[in-house]
Amino acid sequence: MLFFAPSYSGFATVIDDIIRSQVEGVLMLAITMDSAQAEEVVDFGIPFVVINRTVNFDGISQVGSDNHSGGYWAGHYLSSLGHRRIAYLGGLPGSSTDLQRQAGFLEGLPPWEWIAMRWR
């Protein structure tokens, strides 16, 4: 079964459908879920694996990449080539992947570039 959640509302729009469907497990891709929603699903006994996002809840397995390091090396690489007008275009605002990548990206830039970029 596939459930689609609009990016503006995240997991809240599909949680009831998932529970009513009596699925045996869930793979979640690129969706935003808070710890209260995670706890609700775990309480129903549904095994969950979150892919490419993080949830601050111990009852859910998570698989992801090192977003912070990826962002760091992207910023560092562009800066090392001599680029000075570097922009970061993020994903879903407030998502764990976006926040981690942005933090790494800014750390990969020399301090003087980060300060100039932040205040533009």
C-alpha atoms as an extended CHARMM CRD file, in Angstrom:
* protein
*
       120  EXT
         1         1  MET       CA              0.0000000000        0.0000000000        0.0000000000  PROA      1               0.0000000000
         2         2  LEU       CA              1.1640000000        3.5220000000       -0.6910000000  PROA      2               0.0000000000
         3         3  PHE       CA              0.1530000000        6.5030000000        1.3880000000  PROA      3               0.0000000000
         4         4  PHE       CA              0.9770000000       10.0270000000        0.2620000000  PROA      4               0.0000000000
         5         5  ALA       CA              1.1530000000       12.9110000000        2.6880000000  PROA      5               0.0000000000
         6         6  PRO       CA              1.2190000000       16.5110000000        1.4840000000  PROA      6               0.0000000000
         7         7  SER       CA              4.4760000000       18.2500000000        2.3850000000  PROA      7               0.0000000000
         8         8  TYR       CA              2.6210000000       21.0000000000        4.2650000000  PROA      8               0.0000000000
         9         9  SER       CA              1.0190000000       18.6340000000        6.7690000000  PROA      9               0.0000000000
        10        10  GLY       CA              3.3960000000       15.6880000000        6.9050000000  PROA      10              0.0000000000
        11        11  PHE       CA              2.6040000000       12.4420000000        8.6530000000  PROA      11              0.0000000000
        12        12  ALA       CA             -0.4840000000       13.7080000000       10.5270000000  PROA      12              0.0000000000
        13        13  THR       CA             -2.6690000000       13.3800000000        7.4140000000  PROA      13              0.0000000000
        14        14  VAL       CA             -1.9930000000        9.6560000000        6.9080000000  PROA      14              0.0000000000
        15        15  ILE       CA             -1.4730000000        8.2390000000       10.4000000000  PROA      15              0.0000000000
        16        16  ASP       CA             -5.1310000000        7.2310000000       10.8340000000  PROA      16              0.0000000000
        17        17  ASP       CA             -5.2370000000        5.5840000000        7.3870000000  PROA      17              0.0000000000
        18        18  ILE       CA             -2.1200000000        3.5690000000        8.1760000000  PROA      18              0.0000000000
        19        19  ILE       CA             -3.4910000000        2.3680000000       11.5110000000  PROA      19              0.0000000000
        20        20  ARG       CA             -6.9160000000        1.4710000000       10.0360000000  PROA      20              0.0000000000
        21        21  SER       CA             -5.2780000000       -0.4480000000        7.1780000000  PROA      21              0.0000000000
        22        22  GLN       CA             -3.7590000000       -2.9190000000        9.6340000000  PROA      22              0.0000000000
        23        23  VAL       CA             -0.4700000000       -3.0290000000        7.7440000000  PROA      23              0.0000000000
        24        24  GLU       CA              2.2710000000       -5.2790000000        9.1000000000  PROA      24              0.0000000000
        25        25  GLY       CA              5.0280000000       -2.6950000000        8.7440000000  PROA      25              0.0000000000
        26        26  VAL       CA              5.7950000000        0.7160000000        7.3210000000  PROA      26              0.0000000000
        27        27  LEU       CA              8.7130000000        2.1920000000        5.3780000000  PROA      27              0.0000000000
        28        28  MET       CA              8.5630000000        5.9620000000        5.5430000000  PROA      28              0.0000000000
        29        29  LEU       CA             10.3990000000        7.9920000000        2.9180000000  PROA      29              0.0000000000
        30        30  ALA       CA             11.0310000000       11.7330000000        3.1220000000  PROA      30              0.0000000000
        31        31  ILE       CA              8.2480000000       12.5890000000        5.5360000000  PROA      31              0.0000000000
        32        32  THR       CA              8.1860000000       14.6960000000        8.6500000000  PROA      32              0.0000000000
        33        33  MET       CA              7.0910000000       12.9520000000       11.8530000000  PROA      33              0.0000000000
        34        34  ASP       CA              7.3130000000       14.1670000000       15.4250000000  PROA      34              0.0000000000
        35        35  SER       CA              7.9950000000       11.9970000000       18.4710000000  PROA      35              0.0000000000
        36        36  ALA       CA              4.3390000000       12.0400000000       19.6090000000  PROA      36              0.0000000000
        37        37  GLN       CA              3.2300000000       10.6160000000       16.2510000000  PROA      37              0.0000000000
        38        38  ALA       CA              6.0240000000        8.0440000000       16.3930000000  PROA      38              0.0000000000
        39        39  GLU       CA              4.8890000000        6.9510000000       19.8410000000  PROA      39              0.0000000000
        40        40  GLU       CA              1.2840000000        6.6220000000       18.6300000000  PROA      40              0.0000000000
        41        41  VAL       CA              2.2870000000        4.2560000000       15.8230000000  PROA      41              0.0000000000
        42        42  VAL       CA              4.5810000000        2.2050000000       18.0540000000  PROA      42              0.0000000000
        43        43  ASP       CA              1.7500000000        1.8810000000       20.6050000000  PROA      43              0.0000000000
        44        44  PHE       CA             -0.3060000000        0.1570000000       17.8840000000  PROA      44              0.0000000000
        45        45  GLY       CA              2.5120000000       -2.3680000000       17.4140000000  PROA      45              0.0000000000
        46        46  ILE       CA              3.3490000000       -1.4230000000       13.8400000000  PROA      46              0.0000000000
        47        47  PRO       CA              7.0490000000       -1.8440000000       12.9540000000  PROA      47              0.0000000000
        48        48  PHE       CA              8.3710000000        1.3630000000       11.3670000000  PROA      48              0.0000000000
        49        49  VAL       CA             11.5330000000        2.2240000000        9.4870000000  PROA      49              0.0000000000
        50        50  VAL       CA             12.1420000000        5.8770000000        8.6580000000  PROA      50              0.0000000000
        51        51  ILE       CA             14.3550000000        6.3960000000        5.6160000000  PROA      51              0.0000000000
        52        52  ASN       CA             16.3030000000        9.6160000000        5.0370000000  PROA      52              0.0000000000
        53        53  ARG       CA             14.8040000000       11.4810000000        7.9970000000  PROA      53              0.0000000000
        54        54  THR       CA             15.3900000000       11.3380000000       11.7170000000  PROA      54              0.0000000000
        55        55  VAL       CA             12.8720000000       11.1050000000       14.5320000000  PROA      55              0.0000000000
        56        56  ASN       CA             13.7950000000       11.7240000000       18.1470000000  PROA      56              0.0000000000
        57        57  PHE       CA             12.1810000000        8.5040000000       19.3880000000  PROA      57              0.0000000000
        58        58  ASP       CA             13.8200000000        5.2080000000       20.3540000000  PROA      58              0.0000000000
        59        59  GLY       CA             11.0030000000        2.9040000000       19.2010000000  PROA      59              0.0000000000
        60        60  ILE       CA             11.5010000000        3.4830000000       15.4740000000  PROA      60              0.0000000000
        61        61  SER       CA             14.3550000000        2.2150000000       13.3130000000  PROA      61              0.0000000000
        62        62  GLN       CA             16.0130000000        4.8130000000       11.1240000000  PROA      62              0.0000000000
        63        63  VAL       CA             18.1980000000        4.5740000000        8.0280000000  PROA      63              0.0000000000
        64        64  GLY       CA             19.8620000000        7.6590000000        6.6420000000  PROA      64              0.0000000000
        65        65  SER       CA             22.9430000000        9.2800000000        5.2950000000  PROA      65              0.0000000000
        66        66  ASP       CA             25.4110000000       11.6080000000        6.9420000000  PROA      66              0.0000000000
        67        67  ASN       CA             23.6620000000       14.8010000000        5.8450000000  PROA      67              0.0000000000
        68        68  HSD       CA             25.9150000000       17.0160000000        7.9360000000  PROA      68              0.0000000000
        69        69  SER       CA             29.1080000000       15.7010000000        6.3270000000  PROA      69              0.0000000000
        70        70  GLY       CA             27.5780000000       15.8630000000        2.8560000000  PROA      70              0.0000000000
        71        71  GLY       CA             26.6890000000       19.5130000000        3.3810000000  PROA      71              0.0000000000
        72        72  TYR       CA             30.1110000000       20.2300000000        4.8550000000  PROA      72              0.0000000000
        73        73  TRP       CA             32.0010000000       18.7470000000        1.9280000000  PROA      73              0.0000000000
        74        74  ALA       CA             29.7980000000       20.5290000000       -0.6260000000  PROA      74              0.0000000000
        75        75  GLY       CA             30.4790000000       23.9110000000        1.0000000000  PROA      75              0.0000000000
        76        76  HSD       CA             34.1610000000       23.1480000000        1.5100000000  PROA      76              0.0000000000
        77        77  TYR       CA             34.6420000000       21.9560000000       -2.0790000000  PROA      77              0.0000000000
        78        78  LEU       CA             32.9900000000       25.0030000000       -3.6670000000  PROA      78              0.0000000000
        79        79  SER       CA             34.9500000000       27.3350000000       -1.4270000000  PROA      79              0.0000000000
        80        80  SER       CA             38.2460000000       25.5320000000       -2.1440000000  PROA      80              0.0000000000
        81        81  LEU       CA             37.7070000000       26.1300000000       -5.8710000000  PROA      81              0.0000000000
        82        82  GLY       CA             37.7090000000       29.8620000000       -5.1570000000  PROA      82              0.0000000000
        83        83  HSD       CA             33.9740000000       30.4170000000       -5.4610000000  PROA      83              0.0000000000
        84        84  ARG       CA             32.7900000000       33.3000000000       -3.2950000000  PROA      84              0.0000000000
        85        85  ARG       CA             29.1130000000       33.6960000000       -4.1780000000  PROA      85              0.0000000000
        86        86  ILE       CA             27.8580000000       30.3500000000       -2.9310000000  PROA      86              0.0000000000
        87        87  ALA       CA             24.2200000000       29.6100000000       -2.1590000000  PROA      87              0.0000000000
        88        88  TYR       CA             22.5480000000       26.7920000000       -0.2930000000  PROA      88              0.0000000000
        89        89  LEU       CA             19.1810000000       25.6550000000       -1.6550000000  PROA      89              0.0000000000
        90        90  GLY       CA             17.5460000000       23.4700000000        0.9390000000  PROA      90              0.0000000000
        91        91  GLY       CA             14.7600000000       20.9820000000        1.0060000000  PROA      91              0.0000000000
        92        92  LEU       CA             11.6270000000       20.9510000000        3.1240000000  PROA      92              0.0000000000
        93        93  PRO       CA             12.1220000000       23.7560000000        5.6810000000  PROA      93              0.0000000000
        94        94  GLY       CA             12.5720000000       22.4340000000        9.1930000000  PROA      94              0.0000000000
        95        95  SER       CA             13.1340000000       18.8330000000        8.0960000000  PROA      95              0.0000000000
        96        96  SER       CA             15.9690000000       16.9780000000        9.7700000000  PROA      96              0.0000000000
        97        97  THR       CA             17.7960000000       16.4360000000        6.4830000000  PROA      97              0.0000000000
        98        98  ASP       CA             17.6350000000       20.1030000000        5.5300000000  PROA      98              0.0000000000
        99        99  LEU       CA             18.7560000000       21.3400000000        8.9480000000  PROA      99              0.0000000000
       100       100  GLN       CA             21.6850000000       18.8930000000        9.0600000000  PROA      100             0.0000000000
       101       101  ARG       CA             22.8170000000       19.6380000000        5.5000000000  PROA      101             0.0000000000
       102       102  GLN       CA             22.5970000000       23.3910000000        6.0010000000  PROA      102             0.0000000000
       103       103  ALA       CA             24.5850000000       23.2650000000        9.2470000000  PROA      103             0.0000000000
       104       104  GLY       CA             27.2900000000       21.1800000000        7.5780000000  PROA      104             0.0000000000
       105       105  PHE       CA             27.3340000000       23.4310000000        4.5180000000  PROA      105             0.0000000000
       106       106  LEU       CA             27.8890000000       26.5380000000        6.6120000000  PROA      106             0.0000000000
       107       107  GLU       CA             30.6430000000       24.8170000000        8.6040000000  PROA      107             0.0000000000
       108       108  GLY       CA             32.3550000000       23.8940000000        5.3310000000  PROA      108             0.0000000000
       109       109  LEU       CA             32.7150000000       27.5390000000        4.3540000000  PROA      109             0.0000000000
       110       110  PRO       CA             35.4850000000       29.7210000000        5.7520000000  PROA      110             0.0000000000
       111       111  PRO       CA             34.1540000000       31.8750000000        8.6270000000  PROA      111             0.0000000000
       112       112  TRP       CA             34.3050000000       35.1450000000        6.6760000000  PROA      112             0.0000000000
       113       113  GLU       CA             32.1580000000       33.6900000000        3.8700000000  PROA      113             0.0000000000
       114       114  TRP       CA             29.6180000000       32.3000000000        6.2900000000  PROA      114             0.0000000000
       115       115  ILE       CA             29.1770000000       35.6480000000        8.0140000000  PROA      115             0.0000000000
       116       116  ALA       CA             28.7100000000       37.4900000000        4.7040000000  PROA      116             0.0000000000
       117       117  MET       CA             26.3050000000       34.8490000000        3.4270000000  PROA      117             0.0000000000
       118       118  ARG       CA             24.2290000000       34.7630000000        6.5940000000  PROA      118             0.0000000000
       119       119  TRP       CA             23.5500000000       38.5000000000        6.6270000000  PROA      119             0.0000000000
       120       120  ARG       CA             22.5900000000       38.9840000000        2.9770000000  PROA      120             0.0000000000
